[in-house]
Amino acid sequence: MPQNEPDLGSDEAVRRLLDTRFTPNYLQTNSLKEIIENREQQRSKLDEEISSLVLRLAQLSGEWQKVNNSLNNATVTEMPYLYKWRSPPVLLRVCKSWRRIALTTPELFTRLHFDRHCHFNPISLVSLYLNHSGILPLDISLSPELWHAWPEYVKGVFDMIKYHAHRISKLKISSSSPLYFFMLFPKGHDHHLPILRQLDIELRLNRGEDVGTTRIFMPNITEFNINTFFEWQNIFVVGNSLRRFGASDRPSEAGSQQLLALLRGCPNLEACYLHFEDNSFDNIFQESSSSEINLPKLSEFQLLWCQETAKLREILPRLRTPNIESLTIKADYFSELLNIIPAVSSWLHAGSVVHLRKLILSSVLVLADQLHTLLAGLPYLQDLTLGLTTITDDSMAVLNRDINPDVCPALLRLTLTDSIHALHAVVGTLISRLKSSSPSNLGELEFLREFHAIRGSWRDSTANDRGIDEKEAKSVIEDIAKRYSKLKVDIELRGVEEEVFGHGWGGGGGDWGVWDDGIEDEDNAY
């Protein structure tokens, strides 16, 4: 007997059954047979049902495969409104049951985006959303000048939204007229947006626009992007929860003072984009020249500068940003090269540890000694971009590891954009950062992984004007990449569309498309 087989003879219950003297009579025997036959019939019926279901499943599987093949072979036309935030208009048209469910699901009606072309009267749709979103926070995006509707329709939409302003958590307004903005926030009044987290405003208003005593209080806002000429600093009142801020239009002198006050009142600011010109800072500092601007949590800073740099060189060393990781400084349009690197060095090296990992300098005067001073104090820099400037042979040699092993030991990515540079200097720098070398005083050295040259002008030497064919330069760099498999190169020749300097954060909403069937009465759902 196998070891794992039970010994029924030793089982007490079995032994009692075997030892019994009971003998069933005729009726008991027939009753037991009937029970067994009934159980067999039930099992037989179940087997038949299972076989029938298996056959039906096989048939359905074949039908499903036909439908699936048909769908895979069909040409897909994506409707412009079939996105998750535009689901209510679709769900309301499936059937009455779906419509009833949609109308009782307020989460479906919290995102109202009209920031693309709209060819129908949106009042009914806006009313539907506002009424069925309940008390939930709203995400609203408006570009009224793109609506092909009568002015009274636009005013009606803004009037409805105005009474739900306290529920708005995200708001985006784009317009070239102050009329629409002040429809939503009438002049001369205080407006409270207690749960607003993100605000994006693009208003092409005239400088000196009279905004009266309008105040908009946003105590819990975390992201604020504004693009306008008018004195917005006197309107918006933010709390200390602000994390990301972008002002992409140059403020006036008075606006600059207000902006400085705003920045100083935001100790939790993590990302900032600013656009300034020198003459707007004539009286920005009323305090002593040694006053500091402390932004302890700032990690990303983009600065677009216009005209001269005297005030910029005065301001930057006063910044205290111990945790900054990404810095971009660019000149507005094609101004004179900014002689700003010494001020940037004073600013970044003011702290005991520099955490900067990404640096972009465009239209900046790049002198070898100044560049060396700056980069030698950035041991954690991984991504460096130099653009719209002349990178002399000596300046490029600053990054040559054979010459300066302690400069940018962690550099992984180097980008040259619309710059003038010498091929031999670039090649020497690349090879020095790809071959094995002795550790520096700062520890192990990283190998360069990416090199990008965008629409550059290649020279034999920056000391003369003798150019090198772009295709030849590209071939030389690509040969280096083949020799050193660690390196990824991207050489873009001139003649490609000019770079556009983007600003702000966040994404735009979608297009509602043509939705001109109107909204049925809610009673039709029942």
NORFEN-V990540 format. One record per backbone hydrogen bond with DSSP energy under -1.0 kcal/mol. CO is the residue of the C=O (numbers start at 1). NH is the residue of the N-H. Records with the same first field share a line. If there is no record, write none. Layout:
CO=NH ; NH
This chain:
2=5
6=8
7=10
8=11
11=15
12=16
13=17
14=18
15=19
25=29
26=30
27=31
28=32
29=33
30=34
31=35
32=36
33=37
34=38
35=39
36=40
37=41
38=42
39=43
40=44
41=45
42=46
43=47
44=48
45=49
46=50
47=51
48=52
49=53
50=54
51=55
52=56
53=57
54=58
55=59
56=60
57=61
58=62
59=63
60=64
61=65
62=66
63=67
64=68
65=69
66=70
67=71
68=72
69=73
79=82
81=83
83=86
84=87
87=91
88=92
90=93
91=94
95=99
96=100
97=101
98=102
99=103
102=105
105=108
106=109
110=139
112=141
114=143
118=148
122=126
123=127
124=128
125=129
126=130
127=131
128=132
129=133
133=136
138=169 ; 170
139=112
140=172
141=114
142=174
143=146
144=147
146=118
147=149
150=153 ; 154
151=155
152=156
153=157
154=158
155=159
156=160
157=161
158=162
161=164
162=165
164=167
165=168
167=138
169=197 ; 198
170=140
171=200
172=142
173=202
175=204
178=182
180=184
181=185
189=215
191=217
197=222 ; 223
198=171
199=225
200=173
201=227
202=175
203=205
206=209
211=214
215=191
216=237
217=193
218=221 ; 239
222=243 ; 244
223=199
224=246
225=201
226=248
227=203
230=232
231=234
232=235 ; 236
235=216
237=218
243=270 ; 271
244=224
245=273
246=226
252=256
253=257
254=258
255=259
256=260
257=261
258=262
259=263
260=264
261=265
263=266
266=269
270=299 ; 300
271=245
272=302
273=247
274=304
276=306
277=280
278=281
288=291
293=320
295=298
299=325 ; 326
300=272
301=328
302=274
303=330
304=276
305=332
306=278
309=313
311=315
312=316
315=318
316=319
318=293
320=295
321=324
325=357 ; 358
326=301
327=360
328=303
329=362
330=305
338=340 ; 365
340=344
341=345
342=346
343=347
344=348
345=349
347=350
357=382 ; 383
358=327
359=385
360=329
361=387
363=338
367=371
368=372
369=373
370=374
371=375
372=376
375=378
378=381
382=412 ; 413
383=359
384=415
385=361
386=417
387=363
389=420
392=396
393=397
396=399
397=400
400=404
404=407
408=411
409=446
412=449 ; 450
413=384
414=452
415=386
416=454
417=388
419=457
420=391
421=459
422=426
423=427
424=428
425=429
426=430
427=431
428=432
429=433
431=434 ; 435
433=448
440=443
443=440
449=488
450=414
451=490
452=416
453=492
454=418
457=421
458=468
459=423
461=464
466=460
469=473
470=474
471=475
472=476
473=477
474=478
475=479
476=480
477=481
478=482
479=483
480=484
484=487
488=451
490=453
492=455
521=524
522=525
523=526
